[in-house]
Amino acid sequence: MNRVTAKYVALATTAAFAVSVVGVSAVSAPAGALGASPRSAGSTAAQCKGTSLKPVVHDDAVRREAKLATLVADLRARRDPFALNGPQISALQGASAGITALDGQIASTCYPTLAALRADATKIFVDYRVFWLRGPQTHVIEAADRLDEARSRLAEAAGLLAKRVGANAPAQADLAAMDQALASADAKLGTPPSAGPSIAAVAGLQPAADMSQDTTVLQGAHADLLAARAALADARADGLKVISDLHA
């Protein structure tokens, strides 16, 4: 049972108890209260189903809105070499606005059945996928930004070293290895302004009821980011060897 299913099982159990309490209250209300018969007595709040559960739903909405705000701030602090940050920020802000509106709708609606409340509350999870998609998706884009920044610095260093190796054979060999490592990183990461295939695929993902395909794409991008990072580490090590060769 996943976390969302477990939560709603708990909510349904709590709601069933709440409904039974409402029934007891209605039966035990004084005859003639509000000019109504014992069967129809009770406040509007008592007639609305799942009212006591709305604070739980609201807390979930607030937690997701806070996460989305953090993700937007993280992206705004980056350089955006692949031109993915702007569209992602718009998607995150759109999700936040949608969750806020849905939260308000749920809070103000008198639901005739618990199932009706559950149907709307489920949209907070399924329609927006903040923690399953938008968070990991943003982290992939941000990681690509950071790795490209490191790649740019290493490429600049490689250019400077190329001017100094001259006829030094060991330095030439190590510089060639450095260039190859940078090319390997590019194959995974991409070359600005074009992101690598897996990074671009992640940026295009949308929330879905079945997240299996989204998960596969995210895993592929994660693997490529790790490979790019390893290649950049190799490039740095090769650059240090070139420096050592030149001072030998």
Buried (B, 14 or more C-beta within 10 A) or exposed (E): EEEBEEBBEEBBEBBEEBBEEBEEEBEEBEEEEEEEEBEEBBEEEBBBBBBBBBEBBBEBBEBBBEBBEEBBEBBEEBEBBBEBBEEBBEBBBEBBEBBBEBBEEBEEBEBEEBEBBBEBBBBBBBBBBBEBBBBBBBBBBBBBBEBBEBBEEBBEBBEEBBEEBEEBEBBBBBBEBBBBBBEBBBBBBBBBEEBBBBBBBBBEBEBBEEBEEBBEBBEBBBEBBEBBBBBBBBBBEBBEBBBEBBEE
